[in-house]
Amino acid sequence: MIISYMASMKTMTETTQDQRPRGRPREFDADAALERAIDVFSVRGYHGTSIGDLSDAMQLTPGSIYKAFKDKRGILLAAFDRYRVLRSTKLKAAIAPFLLGRDKISAALQFYAEAAHGELGQRGCLVIATAAELAASDPVAAERVDVAHATNEAVIKDCILLGQADGSVSADIDAAGTARALLCLLQGMRIVGKTGRSRAEMMAVADVAMNLLG
């Protein structure tokens, strides 16, 4: 009887243990958490950001962060991808209402100027921050930066070609070379914007840049 009772208790214990939850599922808004991580990386840089900083900003425990993203580099790469989606979507929305190629380029320049002053300007650009810190040593990060630059350059080039077709941009300029020059200028605006430039100053840069279109 004692053996039977002990066996019964063991079975009940095992059944109870089997019915216990194996651990809470990961329940958080990944996009919202990554957007908070973007702000930290943009301001502090990759090397200046700790897991503690990310834990506080993302409102996640370090354990949850490691489970979801593996390590700090994993968070950066995921945040980079989220940043690119957000910025690309906003850029396309900024230029979409305009029909002429020249007006689309002007809208793109103003879009970057708005991001290069005030609090947003001082926060900086995650593409630039990643390029400066990791592109030379991390092939995966370098590839992401290259794709980001190539994508933006292609958007600008398409606008120039449209402008040349509709007559709003000089047919004499080299579309590819001008697109690359404008990309460098736009990225430079984001770097200068970290130093606290005014909106008027950055908009003036955008106006001068239009001279490249002839």
C-alpha positions in Angstrom: 0.0 0.0 0.0 2.8 2.4 0.9 4.5 1.6 -2.5 1.3 2.1 -4.3 0.6 5.4 -2.5 4.2 6.7 -3.3 3.8 5.7 -6.9 0.5 7.6 -7.1 2.0 10.7 -5.6 4.9 10.6 -8.0 2.5 10.4 -10.9 0.4 13.3 -9.7 3.5 15.4 -9.1 4.8 14.7 -12.6 1.4 15.5 -14.1 1.3 18.7 -12.2 4.8 19.7 -13.4 3.9 18.8 -16.9 0.9 21.1 -16.7 2.9 24.1 -15.5 3.7 26.7 -18.1 7.1 26.3 -19.6 7.8 30.0 -19.5 6.0 33.1 -20.5 6.0 33.8 -24.3 7.8 36.8 -25.5 5.1 39.5 -25.4 6.3 43.0 -26.5 6.0 45.3 -29.5 9.3 44.6 -31.3 9.0 47.6 -33.6 8.3 50.0 -30.7 11.2 48.5 -28.7 13.6 48.8 -31.7 12.5 52.4 -32.3 13.6 53.2 -28.8 16.8 51.5 -29.4 17.4 53.6 -32.5 17.3 56.7 -30.4 20.0 55.3 -28.1 22.3 54.1 -30.8 21.9 57.3 -32.8 22.9 59.5 -29.8 25.5 57.3 -28.0 26.9 55.3 -30.9 27.3 51.6 -30.9 30.4 51.4 -28.7 29.0 54.0 -26.3 25.8 52.0 -25.7 25.5 49.3 -23.1 23.0 46.6 -22.7 21.8 48.5 -19.6 21.1 51.6 -21.7 19.2 49.4 -24.2 17.3 47.6 -21.4 16.1 51.0 -19.9 15.2 52.5 -23.3 13.5 49.4 -24.8 11.7 48.7 -21.5 12.9 45.1 -21.5 14.9 43.0 -19.1 18.4 42.1 -20.3 17.3 38.5 -20.4 14.4 39.3 -22.8 16.8 41.3 -24.9 19.2 38.4 -25.2 16.4 35.9 -26.0 15.0 38.2 -28.7 18.1 39.6 -30.3 21.0 37.5 -29.0 23.4 40.3 -28.3 24.0 44.1 -28.7 25.1 43.7 -32.3 21.9 41.8 -33.0 19.9 44.7 -31.6 21.8 47.2 -33.7 21.2 45.3 -36.9 17.5 44.9 -36.2 17.3 48.6 -35.2 19.1 49.5 -38.4 16.6 47.6 -40.5 13.7 49.2 -38.7 15.3 52.7 -39.1 15.6 52.1 -42.9 12.0 51.1 -43.2 10.8 54.2 -41.3 13.1 56.7 -43.1 12.5 55.2 -46.6 8.7 55.3 -46.1 8.8 58.9 -44.9 11.1 60.0 -47.8 8.8 58.4 -50.4 5.8 60.1 -48.7 7.6 63.5 -48.8 8.3 63.4 -52.5 5.2 61.5 -53.7 2.8 64.6 -54.0 5.1 66.3 -56.6 4.9 65.6 -60.3 8.1 67.3 -61.6 11.5 65.7 -61.0 12.9 69.0 -59.8 10.2 69.5 -57.2 10.7 65.9 -55.9 14.4 66.6 -55.4 13.6 69.9 -53.6 11.2 68.0 -51.4 13.9 65.4 -50.6 16.4 68.1 -49.7 13.9 69.7 -47.4 13.1 66.4 -45.8 16.8 65.9 -44.9 17.1 69.6 -43.8 14.2 69.1 -41.4 16.0 66.1 -39.9 19.3 68.0 -39.6 18.3 70.7 -37.0 17.0 70.8 -33.5 16.5 67.8 -31.3 16.1 65.4 -34.2 19.3 66.8 -35.8 21.3 66.3 -32.6 20.0 62.8 -32.3 21.7 62.0 -35.7 21.4 59.4 -38.3 21.8 55.7 -37.5 23.2 54.9 -41.0 25.9 57.5 -40.5 26.6 56.3 -36.9 26.9 52.7 -38.1 29.1 53.6 -41.0 31.5 55.6 -38.8 31.8 52.9 -36.1 31.3 49.5 -37.8 31.6 49.7 -41.6 35.4 49.2 -41.6 35.3 46.2 -39.3 31.9 44.5 -39.6 31.1 43.2 -43.2 27.4 42.7 -42.3 27.0 46.2 -41.0 29.0 47.5 -44.0 26.7 45.8 -46.4 23.6 47.3 -44.7 25.2 50.8 -45.0 26.0 50.2 -48.6 22.5 49.1 -49.4 21.0 52.2 -47.6 23.3 54.6 -49.5 22.6 52.8 -52.8 18.8 52.9 -52.2 18.8 56.6 -51.5 21.1 57.4 -54.3 18.8 55.5 -56.7 15.8 57.5 -55.5 17.6 60.8 -56.2 18.9 59.6 -59.6 15.3 58.5 -60.6 14.1 62.0 -59.7 16.9 63.6 -61.7 16.1 61.4 -64.7 12.4 62.3 -64.3 13.3 66.0 -64.2 15.4 65.7 -67.3 12.5 64.0 -69.1 9.9 66.6 -68.0 12.3 69.5 -68.6 12.6 70.7 -65.0 16.2 69.5 -64.7 19.0 70.4 -67.1 19.7 67.7 -69.7 23.4 68.6 -69.6 24.1 67.3 -66.1 25.3 63.8 -65.4 22.4 62.1 -63.5 24.5 59.5 -61.8 27.3 61.8 -60.7 24.8 64.5 -59.5 22.8 61.9 -57.6 26.0 60.8 -55.8 27.0 64.4 -55.0 23.5 65.1 -53.6 23.7 61.9 -51.5 27.0 63.0 -50.0 25.5 66.5 -49.3 22.5 65.0 -47.7 24.5 62.7 -45.4 26.8 65.7 -44.6 23.7 67.7 -43.6 22.9 65.0 -41.0 26.4 65.1 -39.6 26.5 68.9 -39.4 23.0 68.7 -37.8 24.5 67.0 -34.8 26.2 70.3 -33.9 23.0 72.2 -33.3 22.4 74.1 -36.5 19.2 76.0 -37.0 16.4 75.2 -39.4 17.1 78.3 -41.4 20.7 77.3 -41.9 19.9 73.8 -43.1 17.1 75.0 -45.4 19.6 77.4 -46.9 21.9 74.4 -47.7 18.9 72.7 -49.4 18.3 75.7 -51.5 21.9 76.0 -52.6 22.0 72.3 -53.5 19.3 72.9 -56.1 21.9 74.7 -58.1 23.4 71.3 -59.0 20.4 70.6 -61.1 21.2 73.4 -63.6 
